């Protein structure tokens, strides 16, 4: 299990990623264009990467960095 600091950082990163995904959804819903919304797709992908990275950092087994 990760240290308490790593867990806090990971959960903060995951929460920020979820916020970015929410912003991408709002942006996609409020932008009226007939084309593919590449900005929303890129934002949502970045948010998903942040969520996954944060959860892995918070909950990966055997990841104690205490020196």
mmCIF file as Biopython writes it, N, C-alpha, C and O atoms, coordinates in Angstrom:
data_model
#
loop_
_atom_site.group_PDB
_atom_site.id
_atom_site.type_symbol
_atom_site.label_atom_id
_atom_site.label_alt_id
_atom_site.label_comp_id
_atom_site.label_asym_id
_atom_site.label_entity_id
_atom_site.label_seq_id
_atom_site.pdbx_PDB_ins_code
_atom_site.Cartn_x
_atom_site.Cartn_y
_atom_site.Cartn_z
_atom_site.occupancy
_atom_site.B_iso_or_equiv
_atom_site.auth_seq_id
_atom_site.auth_asym_id
_atom_site.pdbx_PDB_model_num
ATOM 1   N N  . UNK A ? 1  ? 0.839   -1.177 0.000   1.0 0.0 1  A 1 
ATOM 2   C CA . UNK A ? 1  ? 0.000   0.000  0.000   1.0 0.0 1  A 1 
ATOM 3   C C  . UNK A ? 1  ? 0.884   1.240  0.000   1.0 0.0 1  A 1 
ATOM 4   O O  . UNK A ? 1  ? 1.962   1.238  0.593   1.0 0.0 1  A 1 
ATOM 5   N N  . UNK A ? 2  ? 0.443   2.266  -0.643  1.0 0.0 2  A 1 
ATOM 6   C CA . UNK A ? 2  ? 1.202   3.504  -0.727  1.0 0.0 2  A 1 
ATOM 7   C C  . UNK A ? 2  ? 1.212   4.210  0.622   1.0 0.0 2  A 1 
ATOM 8   O O  . UNK A ? 2  ? 0.372   3.954  1.484   1.0 0.0 2  A 1 
ATOM 9   N N  . UNK A ? 3  ? 2.183   5.104  0.783   1.0 0.0 3  A 1 
ATOM 10  C CA . UNK A ? 3  ? 2.230   5.892  2.008   1.0 0.0 3  A 1 
ATOM 11  C C  . UNK A ? 3  ? 1.056   6.851  2.042   1.0 0.0 3  A 1 
ATOM 12  O O  . UNK A ? 3  ? 0.382   7.054  1.032   1.0 0.0 3  A 1 
ATOM 13  N N  . UNK A ? 4  ? 0.809   7.444  3.206   1.0 0.0 4  A 1 
ATOM 14  C CA . UNK A ? 4  ? -0.314  8.359  3.343   1.0 0.0 4  A 1 
ATOM 15  C C  . UNK A ? 4  ? -0.163  9.560  2.405   1.0 0.0 4  A 1 
ATOM 16  O O  . UNK A ? 4  ? -1.142  10.011 1.810   1.0 0.0 4  A 1 
ATOM 17  N N  . UNK A ? 5  ? 1.050   10.071 2.274   1.0 0.0 5  A 1 
ATOM 18  C CA . UNK A ? 5  ? 1.299   11.196 1.370   1.0 0.0 5  A 1 
ATOM 19  C C  . UNK A ? 5  ? 1.030   10.832 -0.081  1.0 0.0 5  A 1 
ATOM 20  O O  . UNK A ? 5  ? 0.406   11.600 -0.813  1.0 0.0 5  A 1 
ATOM 21  N N  . UNK A ? 6  ? 1.503   9.656  -0.499  1.0 0.0 6  A 1 
ATOM 22  C CA . UNK A ? 6  ? 1.254   9.205  -1.869  1.0 0.0 6  A 1 
ATOM 23  C C  . UNK A ? 6  ? -0.234  8.998  -2.114  1.0 0.0 6  A 1 
ATOM 24  O O  . UNK A ? 6  ? -0.740  9.299  -3.195  1.0 0.0 6  A 1 
ATOM 25  N N  . UNK A ? 7  ? -0.930  8.485  -1.108  1.0 0.0 7  A 1 
ATOM 26  C CA . UNK A ? 7  ? -2.365  8.270  -1.260  1.0 0.0 7  A 1 
ATOM 27  C C  . UNK A ? 7  ? -3.086  9.609  -1.417  1.0 0.0 7  A 1 
ATOM 28  O O  . UNK A ? 7  ? -3.970  9.745  -2.263  1.0 0.0 7  A 1 
ATOM 29  N N  . UNK A ? 8  ? -2.709  10.593 -0.603  1.0 0.0 8  A 1 
ATOM 30  C CA . UNK A ? 8  ? -3.337  11.905 -0.705  1.0 0.0 8  A 1 
ATOM 31  C C  . UNK A ? 8  ? -3.063  12.559 -2.050  1.0 0.0 8  A 1 
ATOM 32  O O  . UNK A ? 8  ? -3.962  13.138 -2.660  1.0 0.0 8  A 1 
ATOM 33  N N  . UNK A ? 9  ? -1.828  12.466 -2.509  1.0 0.0 9  A 1 
ATOM 34  C CA . UNK A ? 9  ? -1.474  13.040 -3.814  1.0 0.0 9  A 1 
ATOM 35  C C  . UNK A ? 9  ? -2.235  12.323 -4.923  1.0 0.0 9  A 1 
ATOM 36  O O  . UNK A ? 9  ? -2.750  12.965 -5.839  1.0 0.0 9  A 1 
ATOM 37  N N  . UNK A ? 10 ? -2.308  11.008 -4.847  1.0 0.0 10 A 1 
ATOM 38  C CA . UNK A ? 10 ? -3.009  10.243 -5.873  1.0 0.0 10 A 1 
ATOM 39  C C  . UNK A ? 10 ? -4.487  10.557 -5.920  1.0 0.0 10 A 1 
ATOM 40  O O  . UNK A ? 10 ? -5.059  10.699 -7.001  1.0 0.0 10 A 1 
ATOM 41  N N  . UNK A ? 11 ? -5.111  10.666 -4.762  1.0 0.0 11 A 1 
ATOM 42  C CA . UNK A ? 11 ? -6.543  10.981 -4.737  1.0 0.0 11 A 1 
ATOM 43  C C  . UNK A ? 11 ? -6.809  12.410 -5.198  1.0 0.0 11 A 1 
ATOM 44  O O  . UNK A ? 11 ? -7.831  12.677 -5.830  1.0 0.0 11 A 1 
ATOM 45  N N  . UNK A ? 12 ? -5.903  13.324 -4.889  1.0 0.0 12 A 1 
ATOM 46  C CA . UNK A ? 12 ? -6.036  14.698 -5.379  1.0 0.0 12 A 1 
ATOM 47  C C  . UNK A ? 12 ? -5.914  14.743 -6.896  1.0 0.0 12 A 1 
ATOM 48  O O  . UNK A ? 12 ? -6.674  15.444 -7.563  1.0 0.0 12 A 1 
ATOM 49  N N  . UNK A ? 13 ? -4.968  14.002 -7.435  1.0 0.0 13 A 1 
ATOM 50  C CA . UNK A ? 13 ? -4.792  13.925 -8.881  1.0 0.0 13 A 1 
ATOM 51  C C  . UNK A ? 13 ? -6.024  13.320 -9.545  1.0 0.0 13 A 1 
ATOM 52  O O  . UNK A ? 13 ? -6.468  13.796 -10.590 1.0 0.0 13 A 1 
ATOM 53  N N  . UNK A ? 14 ? -6.572  12.276 -8.940  1.0 0.0 14 A 1 
ATOM 54  C CA . UNK A ? 14 ? -7.775  11.658 -9.491  1.0 0.0 14 A 1 
ATOM 55  C C  . UNK A ? 14 ? -8.957  12.618 -9.447  1.0 0.0 14 A 1 
ATOM 56  O O  . UNK A ? 14 ? -9.745  12.673 -10.392 1.0 0.0 14 A 1 
ATOM 57  N N  . UNK A ? 15 ? -9.089  13.368 -8.371  1.0 0.0 15 A 1 
ATOM 58  C CA . UNK A ? 15 ? -10.187 14.334 -8.271  1.0 0.0 15 A 1 
ATOM 59  C C  . UNK A ? 15 ? -10.035 15.453 -9.299  1.0 0.0 15 A 1 
ATOM 60  O O  . UNK A ? 15 ? -11.020 15.897 -9.889  1.0 0.0 15 A 1 
ATOM 61  N N  . UNK A ? 16 ? -8.814  15.901 -9.511  1.0 0.0 16 A 1 
ATOM 62  C CA . UNK A ? 16 ? -8.587  16.933 -10.526 1.0 0.0 16 A 1 
ATOM 63  C C  . UNK A ? 16 ? -8.918  16.400 -11.917 1.0 0.0 16 A 1 
ATOM 64  O O  . UNK A ? 16 ? -9.493  17.111 -12.741 1.0 0.0 16 A 1 
ATOM 65  N N  . UNK A ? 17 ? -8.556  15.155 -12.170 1.0 0.0 17 A 1 
ATOM 66  C CA . UNK A ? 17 ? -8.896  14.550 -13.463 1.0 0.0 17 A 1 
ATOM 67  C C  . UNK A ? 17 ? -10.394 14.436 -13.661 1.0 0.0 17 A 1 
ATOM 68  O O  . UNK A ? 17 ? -10.896 14.656 -14.764 1.0 0.0 17 A 1 
ATOM 69  N N  . UNK A ? 18 ? -11.112 14.093 -12.599 1.0 0.0 18 A 1 
ATOM 70  C CA . UNK A ? 18 ? -12.577 14.019 -12.696 1.0 0.0 18 A 1 
ATOM 71  C C  . UNK A ? 18 ? -13.157 15.393 -12.979 1.0 0.0 18 A 1 
ATOM 72  O O  . UNK A ? 18 ? -14.123 15.518 -13.732 1.0 0.0 18 A 1 
ATOM 73  N N  . UNK A ? 19 ? -12.579 16.421 -12.384 1.0 0.0 19 A 1 
ATOM 74  C CA . UNK A ? 19 ? -13.030 17.785 -12.669 1.0 0.0 19 A 1 
ATOM 75  C C  . UNK A ? 19 ? -12.791 18.177 -14.112 1.0 0.0 19 A 1 
ATOM 76  O O  . UNK A ? 19 ? -13.623 18.853 -14.716 1.0 0.0 19 A 1 
ATOM 77  N N  . UNK A ? 20 ? -11.670 17.763 -14.670 1.0 0.0 20 A 1 
ATOM 78  C CA . UNK A ? 20 ? -11.373 18.062 -16.073 1.0 0.0 20 A 1 
ATOM 79  C C  . UNK A ? 20 ? -12.348 17.327 -16.987 1.0 0.0 20 A 1 
ATOM 80  O O  . UNK A ? 20 ? -12.794 17.881 -17.992 1.0 0.0 20 A 1 
ATOM 81  N N  . UNK A ? 21 ? -12.680 16.082 -16.644 1.0 0.0 21 A 1 
ATOM 82  C CA . UNK A ? 21 ? -13.668 15.345 -17.437 1.0 0.0 21 A 1 
ATOM 83  C C  . UNK A ? 21 ? -15.010 16.077 -17.389 1.0 0.0 21 A 1 
ATOM 84  O O  . UNK A ? 21 ? -15.686 16.208 -18.410 1.0 0.0 21 A 1 
ATOM 85  N N  . UNK A ? 22 ? -15.393 16.554 -16.201 1.0 0.0 22 A 1 
ATOM 86  C CA . UNK A ? 22 ? -16.637 17.316 -16.082 1.0 0.0 22 A 1 
ATOM 87  C C  . UNK A ? 22 ? -16.612 18.582 -16.921 1.0 0.0 22 A 1 
ATOM 88  O O  . UNK A ? 22 ? -17.605 18.924 -17.563 1.0 0.0 22 A 1 
ATOM 89  N N  . UNK A ? 23 ? -15.484 19.278 -16.921 1.0 0.0 23 A 1 
ATOM 90  C CA . UNK A ? 23 ? -15.357 20.482 -17.739 1.0 0.0 23 A 1 
ATOM 91  C C  . UNK A ? 23 ? -15.450 20.154 -19.222 1.0 0.0 23 A 1 
ATOM 92  O O  . UNK A ? 23 ? -16.031 20.917 -19.994 1.0 0.0 23 A 1 
ATOM 93  N N  . UNK A ? 24 ? -14.880 19.020 -19.623 1.0 0.0 24 A 1 
ATOM 94  C CA . UNK A ? 24 ? -14.958 18.613 -21.031 1.0 0.0 24 A 1 
ATOM 95  C C  . UNK A ? 24 ? -16.391 18.309 -21.431 1.0 0.0 24 A 1 
ATOM 96  O O  . UNK A ? 24 ? -16.813 18.637 -22.540 1.0 0.0 24 A 1 
ATOM 97  N N  . UNK A ? 25 ? -17.139 17.684 -20.535 1.0 0.0 25 A 1 
ATOM 98  C CA . UNK A ? 25 ? -18.542 17.374 -20.835 1.0 0.0 25 A 1 
ATOM 99  C C  . UNK A ? 25 ? -19.347 18.657 -20.957 1.0 0.0 25 A 1 
ATOM 100 O O  . UNK A ? 25 ? -20.139 18.808 -21.888 1.0 0.0 25 A 1 
ATOM 101 N N  . UNK A ? 26 ? -19.151 19.580 -20.027 1.0 0.0 26 A 1 
ATOM 102 C CA . UNK A ? 26 ? -19.872 20.859 -20.093 1.0 0.0 26 A 1 
ATOM 103 C C  . UNK A ? 26 ? -19.492 21.609 -21.362 1.0 0.0 26 A 1 
ATOM 104 O O  . UNK A ? 26 ? -20.360 22.167 -22.034 1.0 0.0 26 A 1 
ATOM 105 N N  . UNK A ? 27 ? -18.211 21.629 -21.696 1.0 0.0 27 A 1 
ATOM 106 C CA . UNK A ? 27 ? -17.762 22.288 -22.915 1.0 0.0 27 A 1 
ATOM 107 C C  . UNK A ? 27 ? -18.411 21.653 -24.142 1.0 0.0 27 A 1 
ATOM 108 O O  . UNK A ? 27 ? -18.853 22.357 -25.050 1.0 0.0 27 A 1 
ATOM 109 N N  . UNK A ? 28 ? -18.465 20.347 -24.165 1.0 0.0 28 A 1 
ATOM 110 C CA . UNK A ? 28 ? -19.069 19.653 -25.305 1.0 0.0 28 A 1 
ATOM 111 C C  . UNK A ? 28 ? -20.561 19.905 -25.418 1.0 0.0 28 A 1 
ATOM 112 O O  . UNK A ? 28 ? -21.092 19.987 -26.526 1.0 0.0 28 A 1 
ATOM 113 N N  . UNK A ? 29 ? -21.245 20.030 -24.289 1.0 0.0 29 A 1 
ATOM 114 C CA . UNK A ? 29 ? -22.685 20.255 -24.315 1.0 0.0 29 A 1 
ATOM 115 C C  . UNK A ? 29 ? -23.042 21.698 -24.649 1.0 0.0 29 A 1 
ATOM 116 O O  . UNK A ? 29 ? -24.113 21.955 -25.197 1.0 0.0 29 A 1 
ATOM 117 N N  . UNK A ? 30 ? -22.171 22.630 -24.330 1.0 0.0 30 A 1 
ATOM 118 C CA . UNK A ? 30 ? -22.501 24.040 -24.552 1.0 0.0 30 A 1 
ATOM 119 C C  . UNK A ? 30 ? -21.933 24.591 -25.853 1.0 0.0 30 A 1 
ATOM 120 O O  . UNK A ? 30 ? -22.287 25.700 -26.252 1.0 0.0 30 A 1 
ATOM 121 N N  . UNK A ? 31 ? -21.073 23.855 -26.512 1.0 0.0 31 A 1 
ATOM 122 C CA . UNK A ? 31 ? -20.511 24.308 -27.782 1.0 0.0 31 A 1 
ATOM 123 C C  . UNK A ? 31 ? -21.393 23.802 -28.913 1.0 0.0 31 A 1 
ATOM 124 O O  . UNK A ? 31 ? -21.610 22.600 -29.061 1.0 0.0 31 A 1 
ATOM 125 N N  . UNK A ? 32 ? -21.892 24.730 -29.698 1.0 0.0 32 A 1 
ATOM 126 C CA . UNK A ? 32 ? -22.796 24.357 -30.791 1.0 0.0 32 A 1 
ATOM 127 C C  . UNK A ? 32 ? -22.034 24.358 -32.113 1.0 0.0 32 A 1 
ATOM 128 O O  . UNK A ? 32 ? -21.904 25.390 -32.771 1.0 0.0 32 A 1 
ATOM 129 N N  . UNK A ? 33 ? -21.542 23.198 -32.480 1.0 0.0 33 A 1 
ATOM 130 C CA . UNK A ? 33 ? -20.851 23.069 -33.761 1.0 0.0 33 A 1 
ATOM 131 C C  . UNK A ? 33 ? -21.200 21.716 -34.365 1.0 0.0 33 A 1 
ATOM 132 O O  . UNK A ? 33 ? -21.487 20.756 -33.650 1.0 0.0 33 A 1 
ATOM 133 N N  . UNK A ? 34 ? -21.171 21.656 -35.666 1.0 0.0 34 A 1 
ATOM 134 C CA . UNK A ? 34 ? -21.509 20.413 -36.343 1.0 0.0 34 A 1 
ATOM 135 C C  . UNK A ? 34 ? -20.327 19.474 -36.501 1.0 0.0 34 A 1 
ATOM 136 O O  . UNK A ? 34 ? -20.495 18.322 -36.901 1.0 0.0 34 A 1 
ATOM 137 N N  . UNK A ? 35 ? -19.140 19.956 -36.192 1.0 0.0 35 A 1 
ATOM 138 C CA . UNK A ? 35 ? -17.927 19.154 -36.367 1.0 0.0 35 A 1 
ATOM 139 C C  . UNK A ? 35 ? -17.635 18.352 -35.099 1.0 0.0 35 A 1 
ATOM 140 O O  . UNK A ? 35 ? -18.279 18.525 -34.064 1.0 0.0 35 A 1 
ATOM 141 N N  . UNK A ? 36 ? -16.646 17.471 -35.216 1.0 0.0 36 A 1 
ATOM 142 C CA . UNK A ? 36 ? -16.205 16.690 -34.058 1.0 0.0 36 A 1 
ATOM 143 C C  . UNK A ? 36 ? -15.540 17.640 -33.063 1.0 0.0 36 A 1 
ATOM 144 O O  . UNK A ? 36 ? -14.732 18.486 -33.447 1.0 0.0 36 A 1 
ATOM 145 N N  . UNK A ? 37 ? -15.880 17.498 -31.805 1.0 0.0 37 A 1 
ATOM 146 C CA . UNK A ? 37 ? -15.369 18.368 -30.750 1.0 0.0 37 A 1 
ATOM 147 C C  . UNK A ? 37 ? -14.024 17.823 -30.249 1.0 0.0 37 A 1 
ATOM 148 O O  . UNK A ? 37 ? -13.966 17.101 -29.253 1.0 0.0 37 A 1 
ATOM 149 N N  . UNK A ? 38 ? -12.940 18.185 -30.960 1.0 0.0 38 A 1 
ATOM 150 C CA . UNK A ? 38 ? -11.629 17.653 -30.625 1.0 0.0 38 A 1 
ATOM 151 C C  . UNK A ? 38 ? -11.114 18.183 -29.299 1.0 0.0 38 A 1 
ATOM 152 O O  . UNK A ? 38 ? -10.409 17.472 -28.583 1.0 0.0 38 A 1 
ATOM 153 N N  . UNK A ? 39 ? -11.457 19.424 -28.960 1.0 0.0 39 A 1 
ATOM 154 C CA . UNK A ? 39 ? -11.010 19.980 -27.679 1.0 0.0 39 A 1 
ATOM 155 C C  . UNK A ? 39 ? -11.606 19.178 -26.529 1.0 0.0 39 A 1 
ATOM 156 O O  . UNK A ? 39 ? -10.906 18.840 -25.574 1.0 0.0 39 A 1 
ATOM 157 N N  . UNK A ? 40 ? -12.894 18.874 -26.621 1.0 0.0 40 A 1 
ATOM 158 C CA . UNK A ? 40 ? -13.544 18.077 -25.582 1.0 0.0 40 A 1 
ATOM 159 C C  . UNK A ? 40 ? -12.972 16.678 -25.491 1.0 0.0 40 A 1 
ATOM 160 O O  . UNK A ? 40 ? -12.805 16.144 -24.394 1.0 0.0 40 A 1 
ATOM 161 N N  . UNK A ? 41 ? -12.671 16.080 -26.632 1.0 0.0 41 A 1 
ATOM 162 C CA . UNK A ? 41 ? -12.097 14.732 -26.648 1.0 0.0 41 A 1 
ATOM 163 C C  . UNK A ? 41 ? -10.719 14.729 -25.992 1.0 0.0 41 A 1 
ATOM 164 O O  . UNK A ? 41 ? -10.413 13.844 -25.193 1.0 0.0 41 A 1 
ATOM 165 N N  . UNK A ? 42 ? -9.894  15.710 -26.324 1.0 0.0 42 A 1 
ATOM 166 C CA . UNK A ? 42 ? -8.553  15.793 -25.743 1.0 0.0 42 A 1 
ATOM 167 C C  . UNK A ? 42 ? -8.640  16.070 -24.243 1.0 0.0 42 A 1 
ATOM 168 O O  . UNK A ? 42 ? -7.904  15.471 -23.460 1.0 0.0 42 A 1 
ATOM 169 N N  . UNK A ? 43 ? -9.531  16.970 -23.841 1.0 0.0 43 A 1 
ATOM 170 C CA . UNK A ? 43 ? -9.693  17.269 -22.414 1.0 0.0 43 A 1 
ATOM 171 C C  . UNK A ? 43 ? -10.161 16.032 -21.645 1.0 0.0 43 A 1 
ATOM 172 O O  . UNK A ? 43 ? -9.635  15.731 -20.573 1.0 0.0 43 A 1 
ATOM 173 N N  . UNK A ? 44 ? -11.136 15.324 -22.184 1.0 0.0 44 A 1 
ATOM 174 C CA . UNK A ? 44 ? -11.644 14.136 -21.500 1.0 0.0 44 A 1 
ATOM 175 C C  . UNK A ? 44 ? -10.575 13.051 -21.415 1.0 0.0 44 A 1 
ATOM 176 O O  . UNK A ? 44 ? -10.469 12.365 -20.398 1.0 0.0 44 A 1 
ATOM 177 N N  . UNK A ? 45 ? -9.787  12.892 -22.470 1.0 0.0 45 A 1 
ATOM 178 C CA . UNK A ? 45 ? -8.704  11.904 -22.460 1.0 0.0 45 A 1 
ATOM 179 C C  . UNK A ? 45 ? -7.650  12.271 -21.416 1.0 0.0 45 A 1 
ATOM 180 O O  . UNK A ? 45 ? -7.171  11.404 -20.684 1.0 0.0 45 A 1 
ATOM 181 N N  . UNK A ? 46 ? -7.293  13.536 -21.347 1.0 0.0 46 A 1 
ATOM 182 C CA . UNK A ? 46 ? -6.322  13.975 -20.336 1.0 0.0 46 A 1 
ATOM 183 C C  . UNK A ? 46 ? -6.876  13.749 -18.933 1.0 0.0 46 A 1 
ATOM 184 O O  . UNK A ? 46 ? -6.148  13.314 -18.041 1.0 0.0 46 A 1 
ATOM 185 N N  . UNK A ? 47 ? -8.152  14.040 -18.735 1.0 0.0 47 A 1 
ATOM 186 C CA . UNK A ? 47 ? -8.771  13.810 -17.433 1.0 0.0 47 A 1 
ATOM 187 C C  . UNK A ? 47 ? -8.779  12.341 -17.057 1.0 0.0 47 A 1 
ATOM 188 O O  . UNK A ? 47 ? -8.526  11.991 -15.904 1.0 0.0 47 A 1 
ATOM 189 N N  . UNK A ? 48 ? -9.068  11.482 -18.019 1.0 0.0 48 A 1 
ATOM 190 C CA . UNK A ? 48 ? -9.072  10.041 -17.769 1.0 0.0 48 A 1 
ATOM 191 C C  . UNK A ? 48 ? -7.676  9.544  -17.394 1.0 0.0 48 A 1 
ATOM 192 O O  . UNK A ? 48 ? -7.524  8.725  -16.488 1.0 0.0 48 A 1 
ATOM 193 N N  . UNK A ? 49 ? -6.672  10.041 -18.090 1.0 0.0 49 A 1 
ATOM 194 C CA . UNK A ? 49 ? -5.292  9.662  -17.761 1.0 0.0 49 A 1 
ATOM 195 C C  . UNK A ? 49 ? -4.945  10.117 -16.347 1.0 0.0 49 A 1 
ATOM 196 O O  . UNK A ? 49 ? -4.293  9.386  -15.602 1.0 0.0 49 A 1 
ATOM 197 N N  . UNK A ? 50 ? -5.375  11.319 -15.976 1.0 0.0 50 A 1 
ATOM 198 C CA . UNK A ? 50 ? -5.110  11.816 -14.620 1.0 0.0 50 A 1 
ATOM 199 C C  . UNK A ? 50 ? -5.809  10.964 -13.569 1.0 0.0 50 A 1 
ATOM 200 O O  . UNK A ? 50 ? -5.223  10.653 -12.532 1.0 0.0 50 A 1 
ATOM 201 N N  . UNK A ? 51 ? -7.060  10.583 -13.831 1.0 0.0 51 A 1 
ATOM 202 C CA . UNK A ? 51 ? -7.800  9.747  -12.871 1.0 0.0 51 A 1 
ATOM 203 C C  . UNK A ? 51 ? -7.095  8.407  -12.689 1.0 0.0 51 A 1 
ATOM 204 O O  . UNK A ? 51 ? -6.871  7.967  -11.562 1.0 0.0 51 A 1 
ATOM 205 N N  . UNK A ? 52 ? -6.746  7.759  -13.798 1.0 0.0 52 A 1 
ATOM 206 C CA . UNK A ? 52 ? -6.095  6.453  -13.708 1.0 0.0 52 A 1 
ATOM 207 C C  . UNK A ? 52 ? -4.729  6.547  -13.032 1.0 0.0 52 A 1 
ATOM 208 O O  . UNK A ? 52 ? -4.388  5.705  -12.202 1.0 0.0 52 A 1 
ATOM 209 N N  . UNK A ? 53 ? -3.949  7.567  -13.383 1.0 0.0 53 A 1 
ATOM 210 C CA . UNK A ? 53 ? -2.639  7.747  -12.762 1.0 0.0 53 A 1 
ATOM 211 C C  . UNK A ? 53 ? -2.775  7.988  -11.265 1.0 0.0 53 A 1 
ATOM 212 O O  . UNK A ? 53 ? -2.016  7.434  -10.470 1.0 0.0 53 A 1 
ATOM 213 N N  . UNK A ? 54 ? -3.742  8.814  -10.886 1.0 0.0 54 A 1 
ATOM 214 C CA . UNK A ? 54 ? -3.946  9.097  -9.471  1.0 0.0 54 A 1 
ATOM 215 C C  . UNK A ? 54 ? -4.369  7.870  -8.690  1.0 0.0 54 A 1 
ATOM 216 O O  . UNK A ? 54 ? -3.876  7.639  -7.586  1.0 0.0 54 A 1 
ATOM 217 N N  . UNK A ? 55 ? -5.274  7.078  -9.248  1.0 0.0 55 A 1 
ATOM 218 C CA . UNK A ? 55 ? -5.723  5.877  -8.546  1.0 0.0 55 A 1 
ATOM 219 C C  . UNK A ? 55 ? -4.613  4.843  -8.433  1.0 0.0 55 A 1 
ATOM 220 O O  . UNK A ? 55 ? -4.491  4.174  -7.407  1.0 0.0 55 A 1 
ATOM 221 N N  . UNK A ? 56 ? -3.802  4.707  -9.478  1.0 0.0 56 A 1 
ATOM 222 C CA . UNK A ? 56 ? -2.670  3.781  -9.412  1.0 0.0 56 A 1 
ATOM 223 C C  . UNK A ? 56 ? -1.679  4.252  -8.361  1.0 0.0 56 A 1 
ATOM 224 O O  . UNK A ? 56 ? -1.149  3.450  -7.592  1.0 0.0 56 A 1 
ATOM 225 N N  . UNK A ? 57 ? -1.432  5.553  -8.331  1.0 0.0 57 A 1 
ATOM 226 C CA . UNK A ? 57 ? -0.484  6.074  -7.338  1.0 0.0 57 A 1 
ATOM 227 C C  . UNK A ? 57 ? -1.005  5.887  -5.914  1.0 0.0 57 A 1 
ATOM 228 O O  . UNK A ? 57 ? -0.232  5.619  -4.994  1.0 0.0 57 A 1 
ATOM 229 N N  . UNK A ? 58 ? -2.313  6.030  -5.742  1.0 0.0 58 A 1 
ATOM 230 C CA . UNK A ? 58 ? -2.885  5.929  -4.401  1.0 0.0 58 A 1 
ATOM 231 C C  . UNK A ? 58 ? -3.004  4.486  -3.919  1.0 0.0 58 A 1 
ATOM 232 O O  . UNK A ? 58 ? -2.855  4.225  -2.725  1.0 0.0 58 A 1 
ATOM 233 N N  . UNK A ? 59 ? -3.267  3.552  -4.819  1.0 0.0 59 A 1 
ATOM 234 C CA . UNK A ? 59 ? -3.625  2.207  -4.369  1.0 0.0 59 A 1 
ATOM 235 C C  . UNK A ? 59 ? -2.736  1.080  -4.876  1.0 0.0 59 A 1 
ATOM 236 O O  . UNK A ? 59 ? -3.079  -0.089 -4.699  1.0 0.0 59 A 1 
ATOM 237 N N  . UNK A ? 60 ? -1.610  1.392  -5.497  1.0 0.0 60 A 1 
ATOM 238 C CA . UNK A ? 60 ? -0.748  0.298  -5.965  1.0 0.0 60 A 1 
ATOM 239 C C  . UNK A ? 60 ? -0.116  -0.416 -4.774  1.0 0.0 60 A 1 
ATOM 240 O O  . UNK A ? 60 ? 0.285   0.223  -3.802  1.0 0.0 60 A 1 
ATOM 241 N N  . UNK A ? 61 ? -0.031  -1.723 -4.851  1.0 0.0 61 A 1 
ATOM 242 C CA . UNK A ? 61 ? 0.532   -2.476 -3.720  1.0 0.0 61 A 1 
ATOM 243 C C  . UNK A ? 61 ? 2.061   -2.382 -3.691  1.0 0.0 61 A 1 
ATOM 244 O O  . UNK A ? 61 ? 2.708   -2.298 -4.735  1.0 0.0 61 A 1 
ATOM 245 N N  . UNK A ? 62 ? 2.617   -2.396 -2.500  1.0 0.0 62 A 1 
ATOM 246 C CA . UNK A ? 62 ? 4.060   -2.436 -2.343  1.0 0.0 62 A 1 
ATOM 247 C C  . UNK A ? 62 ? 4.774   -1.210 -2.841  1.0 0.0 62 A 1 
ATOM 248 O O  . UNK A ? 62 ? 5.900   -1.318 -3.326  1.0 0.0 62 A 1 
ATOM 249 N N  . UNK A ? 63 ? 4.171   -0.054 -2.742  1.0 0.0 63 A 1 
ATOM 250 C CA . UNK A ? 63 ? 4.772   1.156  -3.305  1.0 0.0 63 A 1 
ATOM 251 C C  . UNK A ? 63 ? 5.204   2.132  -2.217  1.0 0.0 63 A 1 
ATOM 252 O O  . UNK A ? 63 ? 5.073   3.344  -2.385  1.0 0.0 63 A 1 
ATOM 253 N N  . UNK A ? 64 ? 5.701   1.633  -1.141  1.0 0.0 64 A 1 
ATOM 254 C CA . UNK A ? 64 ? 6.138   2.514  -0.070  1.0 0.0 64 A 1 
ATOM 255 C C  . UNK A ? 64 ? 7.437   3.187  -0.464  1.0 0.0 64 A 1 
ATOM 256 O O  . UNK A ? 64 ? 8.413   2.520  -0.809  1.0 0.0 64 A 1 
ATOM 257 N N  . UNK A ? 65 ? 7.446   4.521  -0.411  1.0 0.0 65 A 1 
ATOM 258 C CA . UNK A ? 65 ? 8.645   5.271  -0.762  1.0 0.0 65 A 1 
ATOM 259 C C  . UNK A ? 65 ? 9.339   5.814  0.467   1.0 0.0 65 A 1 
ATOM 260 O O  . UNK A ? 65 ? 10.220  6.669  0.365   1.0 0.0 65 A 1 
ATOM 261 N N  . UNK A ? 66 ? 8.948   5.323  1.621   1.0 0.0 66 A 1 
ATOM 262 C CA . UNK A ? 66 ? 9.579   5.807  2.855   1.0 0.0 66 A 1 
ATOM 263 C C  . UNK A ? 66 ? 11.032  5.349  2.890   1.0 0.0 66 A 1 
ATOM 264 O O  . UNK A ? 66 ? 11.321  4.157  2.785   1.0 0.0 66 A 1 
ATOM 265 N N  . UNK A ? 67 ? 11.927  6.290  3.035   1.0 0.0 67 A 1 
ATOM 266 C CA . UNK A ? 67 ? 13.352  5.972  2.987   1.0 0.0 67 A 1 
ATOM 267 C C  . UNK A ? 67 ? 13.814  5.548  4.306   1.0 0.0 67 A 1 
ATOM 268 O O  . UNK A ? 67 ? 14.993  5.235  4.475   1.0 0.0 67 A 1 
#
